């Protein structure tokens, strides 16, 4: 159930009720819209009308409206105080100016939504691996994650991502989960589109938490197998490159607080480059201890909303993991966490780009 989205919609309804107390038509219209979003999201949560595309679109739109409601409510409250009889003229001007200023986040929200809908950037990453065999030096790994194909990320955008990725001519294409956001999203079309990726050593992946949300882990695995995408679920495959080999493994989403990688140590192959695909980057320290040389992960979206205030970063992902974006090292092990392609919750990005990572081993 989408309890998080429903909770946000309830708050939006409460805020807009405050806006509509005067029964003015414009505020009443906003309340009707919020109520429609709320009821649609509730229907989605109990899986009514899930076959209607509008259900999923309105659910997401309700979250966007919640975010927009806050500056509108603040501005209206300040303006109401400014126009009360008997207010000091100087104070009236200050309140009106502050009310206007309170609306500026709306433009920021608009920019963030625009940024989230721009094409992904290609991020080239050079990763030095201690003791890397000669035949693996210069190997090019394509890493994409968190597509979240849904009402706010249409299949056409994923098609452009695949075209961008194919222009990079990677040796290996790797996907670290969250293909879609929820049930009712176009999983089969998403997999068929990802199957267009071209890499000389194939397309490999692991599953994310939203495959669990959509109750589509087995379906994703089966559809992927039919389309030529190998989703590794506590499995490993040995890929040969000249005289060297990569022991490539993948795990299902590792729930926070669980015993990370409890049975993954037995997949290690001595003498190979051991590469682990895990949607959740929190597993890194355990992976390093087990002997995984390289871990690729996603999940955090690079924070999705990443602000710098007084030379300090404000990144929501940092509240639940120390591994939010980029390269991390532990002894001789290394991990790369990508900011991903799509978004979840609010379709907006600030301070972090959607990215296609091209990793070159040295």
C-alpha positions as a Markdown table, in Angstrom:
| # | Residue | x | y | z |
|---|---|---|---|---|
| 1 | Unk | 0.0 | 0.0 | 0.0 |
| 2 | Unk | 1.1 | 3.5 | -0.8 |
| 3 | Unk | 0.9 | 4.7 | 2.8 |
| 4 | Unk | 3.5 | 7.4 | 2.3 |
| 5 | Unk | 1.8 | 8.9 | -0.6 |
| 6 | Unk | -1.6 | 8.7 | 1.1 |
| 7 | Unk | -0.2 | 10.4 | 4.2 |
| 8 | Unk | 1.1 | 13.3 | 2.0 |
| 9 | Unk | -2.2 | 13.6 | 0.3 |
| 10 | Unk | -4.0 | 13.7 | 3.7 |
| 11 | Unk | -1.8 | 16.6 | 4.7 |
| 12 | Unk | -2.5 | 18.3 | 1.4 |
| 13 | Unk | -6.2 | 17.9 | 2.0 |
| 14 | Unk | -5.8 | 19.5 | 5.4 |
| 15 | Unk | -3.8 | 22.4 | 4.0 |
| 16 | Unk | -6.3 | 23.0 | 1.3 |
| 17 | Unk | -9.2 | 22.9 | 3.7 |
| 18 | Unk | -7.6 | 25.8 | 5.4 |
| 19 | Unk | -7.3 | 27.6 | 2.0 |
| 20 | Unk | -11.0 | 27.0 | 1.3 |
| 21 | Unk | -12.4 | 28.2 | 4.6 |
| 22 | Unk | -13.6 | 31.4 | 3.0 |
| 23 | Unk | -15.5 | 29.3 | 0.4 |
| 24 | Unk | -14.0 | 31.3 | -2.4 |
| 25 | Unk | -14.3 | 29.4 | -5.7 |
| 26 | Unk | -10.6 | 29.4 | -6.5 |
| 27 | Unk | -9.8 | 27.7 | -3.1 |
| 28 | Unk | -12.8 | 25.4 | -3.4 |
| 29 | Unk | -11.5 | 24.2 | -6.8 |
| 30 | Unk | -8.1 | 23.4 | -5.3 |
| 31 | Unk | -9.8 | 21.5 | -2.5 |
| 32 | Unk | -11.8 | 19.5 | -5.0 |
| 33 | Unk | -8.6 | 18.7 | -6.9 |
| 34 | Unk | -6.9 | 17.5 | -3.7 |
| 35 | Unk | -9.8 | 15.4 | -2.7 |
| 36 | Unk | -9.8 | 13.8 | -6.1 |
| 37 | Unk | -6.1 | 13.1 | -5.8 |
| 38 | Unk | -6.6 | 11.7 | -2.3 |
| 39 | Unk | -9.5 | 9.4 | -3.3 |
| 40 | Unk | -7.6 | 8.2 | -6.4 |
| 41 | Unk | -4.5 | 7.4 | -4.3 |
| 42 | Unk | -6.6 | 5.5 | -1.8 |
| 43 | Unk | -8.2 | 3.5 | -4.6 |
| 44 | Unk | -4.7 | 2.8 | -5.9 |
| 45 | Unk | -3.6 | 1.7 | -2.5 |
| 46 | Unk | -6.2 | -1.0 | -2.3 |
| 47 | Unk | -5.7 | -1.9 | -5.9 |
| 48 | Unk | -9.0 | -0.6 | -7.2 |
| 49 | Unk | -9.0 | 0.6 | -10.8 |
| 50 | Unk | -5.3 | -0.1 | -11.1 |
| 51 | Unk | -5.8 | -0.8 | -14.8 |
| 52 | Unk | -6.6 | 2.9 | -15.4 |
| 53 | Unk | -3.5 | 5.0 | -16.2 |
| 54 | Unk | -5.1 | 8.0 | -14.7 |
| 55 | Unk | -5.0 | 6.4 | -11.2 |
| 56 | Unk | -1.2 | 6.3 | -11.2 |
| 57 | Unk | -0.9 | 9.7 | -12.7 |
| 58 | Unk | -3.2 | 11.3 | -10.1 |
| 59 | Unk | -1.5 | 9.5 | -7.3 |
| 60 | Unk | 1.8 | 11.1 | -8.2 |
| 61 | Unk | 0.2 | 14.5 | -8.9 |
| 62 | Unk | -1.3 | 14.5 | -5.4 |
| 63 | Unk | 2.2 | 14.3 | -4.0 |
| 64 | Unk | 3.3 | 17.2 | -6.2 |
| 65 | Unk | 0.3 | 19.2 | -5.1 |
| 66 | Unk | 1.2 | 18.6 | -1.5 |
| 67 | Unk | 4.6 | 20.1 | -2.0 |
| 68 | Unk | 3.1 | 23.1 | -3.8 |
| 69 | Unk | 0.4 | 23.6 | -1.1 |
| 70 | Unk | 2.9 | 24.6 | 1.6 |
| 71 | Unk | 4.2 | 27.9 | 0.1 |
| 72 | Unk | 0.7 | 28.7 | -1.1 |
| 73 | Unk | -0.7 | 28.3 | 2.4 |
| 74 | Unk | 2.1 | 30.3 | 4.0 |
| 75 | Unk | 1.7 | 33.1 | 1.4 |
| 76 | Unk | -2.1 | 33.3 | 1.9 |
| 77 | Unk | -1.8 | 33.4 | 5.7 |
| 78 | Unk | 0.7 | 36.2 | 5.5 |
| 79 | Unk | -1.4 | 38.2 | 3.0 |
| 80 | Unk | -4.5 | 37.7 | 5.2 |
| 81 | Unk | -2.6 | 39.2 | 8.2 |
| 82 | Unk | -1.4 | 42.1 | 6.0 |
| 83 | Unk | -4.9 | 43.1 | 4.9 |
| 84 | Unk | -6.5 | 43.1 | 8.4 |
| 85 | Unk | -7.8 | 46.4 | 9.5 |
| 86 | Unk | -5.6 | 48.4 | 11.8 |
| 87 | Unk | -2.3 | 46.8 | 10.8 |
| 88 | Unk | 0.6 | 49.2 | 10.9 |
| 89 | Unk | 1.4 | 50.4 | 7.2 |
| 90 | Unk | 5.0 | 49.5 | 7.5 |
| 91 | Unk | 4.2 | 46.1 | 8.9 |
| 92 | Unk | 1.6 | 45.6 | 6.1 |
| 93 | Unk | 4.3 | 46.2 | 3.5 |
| 94 | Unk | 6.7 | 43.7 | 5.2 |
| 95 | Unk | 4.0 | 41.1 | 5.4 |
| 96 | Unk | 3.0 | 41.5 | 1.8 |
| 97 | Unk | 6.7 | 41.3 | 0.7 |
| 98 | Unk | 7.2 | 38.2 | 2.8 |
| 99 | Unk | 4.0 | 36.7 | 1.3 |
| 100 | Unk | 5.4 | 37.3 | -2.2 |
| 101 | Unk | 8.7 | 35.8 | -1.1 |
| 102 | Unk | 7.0 | 32.7 | 0.2 |
| 103 | Unk | 5.7 | 31.9 | -3.3 |
| 104 | Unk | 9.2 | 31.8 | -4.7 |
| 105 | Unk | 9.7 | 28.1 | -3.9 |
| 106 | Unk | 7.0 | 27.4 | -6.5 |
| 107 | Unk | 9.4 | 28.4 | -9.2 |
| 108 | Unk | 12.0 | 26.2 | -7.6 |
| 109 | Unk | 9.6 | 23.3 | -7.7 |
| 110 | Unk | 9.0 | 24.0 | -11.3 |
| 111 | Unk | 12.7 | 24.0 | -12.0 |
| 112 | Unk | 13.3 | 20.8 | -10.1 |
| 113 | Unk | 10.5 | 19.1 | -12.1 |
| 114 | Unk | 12.0 | 20.4 | -15.3 |
| 115 | Unk | 15.5 | 19.1 | -14.2 |
| 116 | Unk | 14.1 | 15.7 | -13.5 |
| 117 | Unk | 12.6 | 15.5 | -17.0 |
| 118 | Unk | 15.8 | 16.4 | -18.8 |
| 119 | Unk | 17.9 | 13.7 | -20.6 |
| 120 | Unk | 20.3 | 11.8 | -18.4 |
| 121 | Unk | 24.0 | 12.9 | -18.5 |
| 122 | Unk | 26.8 | 10.4 | -19.1 |
| 123 | Unk | 29.1 | 10.2 | -16.1 |
| 124 | Unk | 32.5 | 8.6 | -17.0 |
| 125 | Unk | 34.2 | 7.1 | -13.9 |
| 126 | Unk | 37.7 | 5.7 | -13.8 |
| 127 | Unk | 38.0 | 3.0 | -11.1 |
| 128 | Unk | 41.5 | 1.8 | -10.1 |
| 129 | Unk | 41.3 | -1.8 | -8.9 |
| 130 | Unk | 44.3 | -3.1 | -7.0 |
| 131 | Unk | 45.8 | -6.2 | -8.8 |
| 132 | Unk | 43.5 | -5.9 | -11.8 |
| 133 | Unk | 44.5 | -8.5 | -14.4 |
| 134 | Unk | 45.9 | -7.1 | -17.7 |
| 135 | Unk | 43.0 | -8.4 | -19.7 |
| 136 | Unk | 40.5 | -6.5 | -17.6 |
| 137 | Unk | 42.2 | -3.2 | -17.8 |
| 138 | Unk | 40.2 | -0.7 | -19.8 |
| 139 | Unk | 37.0 | -2.8 | -19.5 |
| 140 | Unk | 34.0 | -0.5 | -19.9 |
| 141 | Unk | 31.0 | -1.2 | -17.6 |
| 142 | Unk | 27.6 | 0.5 | -18.3 |
| 143 | Unk | 25.8 | 1.0 | -15.0 |
| 144 | Unk | 22.2 | 2.2 | -14.9 |
| 145 | Unk | 19.7 | 2.1 | -12.1 |
| 146 | Unk | 16.4 | 3.3 | -10.7 |
| 147 | Unk | 14.5 | 3.9 | -14.0 |
| 148 | Unk | 11.2 | 4.1 | -12.1 |
| 149 | Unk | 9.2 | 4.0 | -15.4 |
| 150 | Unk | 5.7 | 5.2 | -14.4 |
| 151 | Unk | 3.3 | 8.0 | -15.1 |
| 152 | Unk | 6.0 | 10.6 | -14.6 |
| 153 | Unk | 8.7 | 8.6 | -16.5 |
| 154 | Unk | 7.3 | 7.5 | -19.8 |
| 155 | Unk | 8.8 | 4.7 | -21.9 |
| 156 | Unk | 9.9 | 7.3 | -24.5 |
| 157 | Unk | 12.4 | 8.7 | -22.0 |
| 158 | Unk | 13.8 | 5.3 | -21.3 |
| 159 | Unk | 14.1 | 4.8 | -25.1 |
| 160 | Unk | 16.4 | 7.9 | -25.2 |
| 161 | Unk | 18.4 | 6.5 | -22.2 |
| 162 | Unk | 19.0 | 3.2 | -24.0 |
| 163 | Unk | 20.0 | 5.1 | -27.2 |
| 164 | Unk | 22.5 | 7.2 | -25.2 |
| 165 | Unk | 23.9 | 4.1 | -23.5 |
| 166 | Unk | 24.3 | 2.2 | -26.8 |
| 167 | Unk | 26.4 | 5.0 | -28.2 |
| 168 | Unk | 29.0 | 4.3 | -25.5 |
| 169 | Unk | 29.8 | 0.8 | -26.8 |
| 170 | Unk | 30.2 | -0.8 | -23.3 |
| 171 | Unk | 31.6 | -4.3 | -22.8 |
| 172 | Unk | 29.1 | -5.1 | -20.1 |
| 173 | Unk | 25.6 | -3.6 | -19.3 |
| 174 | Unk | 24.6 | -3.7 | -15.6 |
| 175 | Unk | 21.2 | -2.8 | -14.1 |
| 176 | Unk | 20.8 | -2.4 | -10.3 |
| 177 | Unk | 17.0 | -2.5 | -9.8 |
| 178 | Unk | 13.9 | -0.4 | -9.5 |
| 179 | Unk | 12.8 | -0.7 | -13.2 |
| 180 | Unk | 9.3 | 0.5 | -12.3 |
| 181 | Unk | 7.7 | 2.2 | -9.3 |
| 182 | Unk | 4.6 | 0.2 | -8.5 |
| 183 | Unk | 2.1 | -2.3 | -9.8 |
| 184 | Unk | 0.3 | -1.1 | -12.9 |
| 185 | Unk | 3.4 | 0.4 | -14.3 |
| 186 | Unk | 4.5 | -0.9 | -17.7 |
| 187 | Unk | 7.0 | -3.6 | -16.6 |
| 188 | Unk | 7.0 | -5.7 | -19.8 |
| 189 | Unk | 7.5 | -2.6 | -22.0 |
| 190 | Unk | 10.3 | -1.5 | -19.7 |
| 191 | Unk | 12.1 | -4.8 | -19.9 |
| 192 | Unk | 11.7 | -4.9 | -23.7 |
| 193 | Unk | 13.2 | -1.5 | -24.0 |
| 194 | Unk | 16.2 | -2.3 | -21.7 |
| 195 | Unk | 16.7 | -5.5 | -23.8 |
| 196 | Unk | 17.8 | -3.1 | -26.6 |
| 197 | Unk | 21.0 | -2.4 | -24.6 |
| 198 | Unk | 24.0 | -3.5 | -26.6 |
| 199 | Unk | 27.1 | -4.9 | -24.8 |
| 200 | Unk | 29.5 | -7.5 | -26.0 |
| 201 | Unk | 29.2 | -9.6 | -22.8 |
| 202 | Unk | 25.5 | -9.2 | -22.2 |
| 203 | Unk | 23.0 | -7.5 | -20.0 |
| 204 | Unk | 23.0 | -8.4 | -16.3 |
| 205 | Unk | 21.1 | -7.1 | -13.3 |
| 206 | Unk | 19.7 | -7.4 | -9.8 |
| 207 | Unk | 16.3 | -6.4 | -8.4 |
| 208 | Unk | 15.4 | -3.4 | -6.2 |
| 209 | Unk | 12.9 | -2.6 | -3.5 |
| 210 | Unk | 10.3 | -1.4 | -6.0 |
| 211 | Unk | 10.1 | -4.8 | -7.6 |
| 212 | Unk | 9.0 | -5.9 | -4.1 |
| 213 | Unk | 6.5 | -3.1 | -3.9 |
| 214 | Unk | 5.1 | -4.1 | -7.3 |
| 215 | Unk | 5.1 | -7.8 | -6.2 |
| 216 | Unk | 6.9 | -8.4 | -9.5 |
| 217 | Unk | 10.2 | -10.1 | -8.5 |
| 218 | Unk | 9.5 | -13.4 | -10.2 |
| 219 | Unk | 7.7 | -11.7 | -13.2 |
| 220 | Unk | 10.7 | -9.4 | -13.7 |
| 221 | Unk | 13.1 | -12.3 | -13.6 |
| 222 | Unk | 11.0 | -14.4 | -16.1 |
| 223 | Unk | 10.4 | -11.5 | -18.5 |
| 224 | Unk | 14.0 | -10.5 | -18.4 |
| 225 | Unk | 15.1 | -14.1 | -19.1 |
| 226 | Unk | 12.8 | -14.2 | -22.2 |
| 227 | Unk | 14.2 | -10.8 | -23.4 |
| 228 | Unk | 17.9 | -11.7 | -22.8 |
| 229 | Unk | 18.4 | -9.8 | -19.5 |
| 230 | Unk | 19.9 | -12.0 | -16.7 |
| 231 | Unk | 18.7 | -10.9 | -13.3 |
| 232 | Unk | 20.9 | -12.6 | -10.7 |
| 233 | Unk | 19.2 | -13.5 | -7.5 |
| 234 | Unk | 21.8 | -14.7 | -5.0 |
| 235 | Unk | 23.5 | -16.2 | -8.1 |
| 236 | Unk | 26.8 | -15.7 | -9.8 |
| 237 | Unk | 28.1 | -16.1 | -13.4 |
| 238 | Unk | 31.7 | -16.3 | -14.6 |
| 239 | Unk | 32.4 | -14.1 | -17.5 |
| 240 | Unk | 35.7 | -14.6 | -19.4 |
| 241 | Unk | 37.8 | -11.8 | -20.9 |
| 242 | Unk | 41.0 | -13.2 | -22.4 |
| 243 | Unk | 42.9 | -15.0 | -19.7 |
| 244 | Unk | 41.0 | -13.2 | -16.9 |
| 245 | Unk | 37.5 | -13.7 | -15.6 |
| 246 | Unk | 34.8 | -11.6 | -13.7 |
| 247 | Unk | 32.8 | -13.4 | -11.2 |
| 248 | Unk | 29.6 | -11.4 | -11.5 |
| 249 | Unk | 26.9 | -11.9 | -8.8 |
| 250 | Unk | 23.6 | -10.2 | -7.9 |
| 251 | Unk | 21.4 | -10.2 | -4.8 |
| 252 | Unk | 17.8 | -9.2 | -4.3 |
| 253 | Unk | 17.1 | -6.0 | -2.3 |
| 254 | Unk | 18.7 | -6.2 | 1.1 |
| 255 | Unk | 16.3 | -4.7 | 3.6 |
| 256 | Unk | 17.7 | -2.2 | 6.0 |
| 257 | Unk | 18.5 | -3.7 | 9.3 |
| 258 | Unk | 18.6 | -7.3 | 7.9 |
| 259 | Unk | 21.6 | -9.5 | 7.9 |
| 260 | Unk | 23.2 | -8.2 | 4.8 |
| 261 | Unk | 24.6 | -10.7 | 2.3 |
| 262 | Unk | 24.1 | -13.5 | 4.7 |
| 263 | Unk | 24.8 | -16.2 | 2.1 |
| 264 | Unk | 26.7 | -14.3 | -0.5 |
| 265 | Unk | 30.2 | -15.1 | 0.7 |
| 266 | Unk | 29.9 | -18.5 | -0.8 |
| 267 | Unk | 29.6 | -17.0 | -4.2 |
| 268 | Unk | 33.2 | -15.5 | -4.1 |
| 269 | Unk | 35.6 | -17.0 | -6.6 |
| 270 | Unk | 39.3 | -16.7 | -5.7 |
| 271 | Unk | 41.5 | -15.4 | -8.5 |
| 272 | Unk | 38.7 | -13.7 | -10.3 |
| 273 | Unk | 37.5 | -10.1 | -10.1 |
| 274 | Unk | 34.5 | -10.4 | -7.9 |
| 275 | Unk | 31.8 | -7.9 | -8.8 |
| 276 | Unk | 28.6 | -7.6 | -6.8 |
| 277 | Unk | 25.3 | -6.0 | -7.9 |
| 278 | Unk | 23.2 | -4.8 | -5.0 |
| 279 | Unk | 20.4 | -2.2 | -5.2 |
| 280 | Unk | 21.0 | -1.1 | -1.6 |
| 281 | Unk | 24.5 | 0.4 | -1.1 |
| 282 | Unk | 24.4 | -0.2 | 2.7 |
| 283 | Unk | 25.9 | -3.7 | 2.0 |
| 284 | Unk | 29.3 | -2.3 | 1.1 |
| 285 | Unk | 31.2 | -2.8 | 4.3 |
| 286 | Unk | 29.9 | -6.4 | 4.5 |
| 287 | Unk | 30.7 | -7.0 | 0.8 |
| 288 | Unk | 34.3 | -5.7 | 1.3 |
| 289 | Unk | 34.8 | -8.0 | 4.3 |
| 290 | Unk | 33.5 | -11.0 | 2.3 |
| 291 | Unk | 36.0 | -10.3 | -0.5 |
| 292 | Unk | 33.9 | -8.5 | -3.2 |
| 293 | Unk | 36.4 | -6.3 | -5.2 |
| 294 | Unk | 33.8 | -4.1 | -6.7 |
| 295 | Unk | 30.2 | -3.3 | -5.8 |
| 296 | Unk | 27.7 | -1.4 | -7.9 |
| 297 | Unk | 24.6 | 0.0 | -6.3 |
| 298 | Unk | 21.8 | 2.6 | -6.7 |
| 299 | Unk | 18.7 | 3.2 | -4.6 |
| 300 | Unk | 19.6 | 6.7 | -3.3 |
| 301 | Unk | 19.0 | 8.7 | -6.5 |
| 302 | Unk | 22.0 | 10.7 | -5.3 |
| 303 | Unk | 19.6 | 12.2 | -2.7 |
| 304 | Unk | 17.3 | 13.4 | -5.5 |
| 305 | Unk | 17.1 | 16.7 | -3.6 |
| 306 | Unk | 20.6 | 17.8 | -2.8 |
| 307 | Unk | 21.1 | 21.3 | -1.4 |
| 308 | Unk | 24.2 | 23.1 | -0.2 |
| 309 | Unk | 23.6 | 25.5 | 2.7 |
| 310 | Unk | 26.5 | 27.3 | 4.4 |
| 311 | Unk | 29.0 | 24.9 | 2.7 |
| 312 | Unk | 27.2 | 21.9 | 4.1 |
| 313 | Unk | 25.2 | 19.5 | 1.9 |
| 314 | Unk | 21.5 | 18.7 | 2.7 |
| 315 | Unk | 20.8 | 15.3 | 1.2 |
| 316 | Unk | 17.8 | 13.3 | 2.4 |
| 317 | Unk | 19.5 | 10.0 | 1.5 |
| 318 | Unk | 22.2 | 10.8 | 4.1 |
| 319 | Unk | 19.6 | 10.2 | 6.9 |
| 320 | Unk | 19.4 | 6.5 | 6.2 |
| 321 | Unk | 22.8 | 5.6 | 4.5 |
| 322 | Unk | 26.3 | 7.0 | 4.5 |
| 323 | Unk | 26.7 | 5.8 | 0.9 |
| 324 | Unk | 24.6 | 8.3 | -1.1 |
| 325 | Unk | 26.5 | 8.9 | -4.4 |
| 326 | Unk | 29.9 | 8.3 | -6.1 |
| 327 | Unk | 33.0 | 6.3 | -5.3 |
| 328 | Unk | 33.6 | 4.7 | -1.8 |
| 329 | Unk | 36.5 | 2.6 | -0.7 |
| 330 | Unk | 37.0 | 0.1 | 2.1 |
| 331 | Unk | 40.5 | -1.5 | 2.3 |
| 332 | Unk | 41.1 | -2.8 | -1.3 |
| 333 | Unk | 37.4 | -2.9 | -2.1 |
| 334 | Unk | 35.6 | -0.2 | -4.1 |
| 335 | Unk | 31.9 | 0.7 | -4.7 |
| 336 | Unk | 30.2 | 3.1 | -7.1 |
| 337 | Unk | 26.7 | 4.4 | -6.2 |
| 338 | Unk | 24.9 | 5.9 | -9.2 |
| 339 | Unk | 22.3 | 8.7 | -8.9 |
| 340 | Unk | 20.0 | 6.7 | -11.2 |
| 341 | Unk | 17.7 | 7.7 | -14.0 |
| 342 | Unk | 14.2 | 8.4 | -12.6 |
| 343 | Unk | 12.7 | 9.7 | -9.5 |
| 344 | Unk | 10.3 | 8.5 | -6.8 |
| 345 | Unk | 7.7 | 10.4 | -4.8 |
| 346 | Unk | 8.0 | 13.9 | -6.2 |
| 347 | Unk | 9.2 | 13.9 | -9.8 |
| 348 | Unk | 11.9 | 16.5 | -9.1 |
| 349 | Unk | 15.7 | 16.7 | -8.9 |
| 350 | Unk | 17.8 | 19.4 | -7.3 |
| 351 | Unk | 21.6 | 19.4 | -7.1 |
| 352 | Unk | 21.9 | 15.9 | -8.7 |
| 353 | Unk | 21.5 | 14.8 | -12.3 |
| 354 | Unk | 19.9 | 11.7 | -13.7 |
| 355 | Unk | 22.9 | 9.7 | -15.0 |
| 356 | Unk | 24.2 | 6.9 | -17.1 |
| 357 | Unk | 27.4 | 5.7 | -15.5 |
| 358 | Unk | 30.2 | 4.4 | -17.7 |
| 359 | Unk | 32.9 | 2.8 | -15.5 |
| 360 | Unk | 36.3 | 2.1 | -16.8 |
| 361 | Unk | 38.5 | -0.3 | -14.9 |
| 362 | Unk | 42.2 | 0.4 | -14.5 |
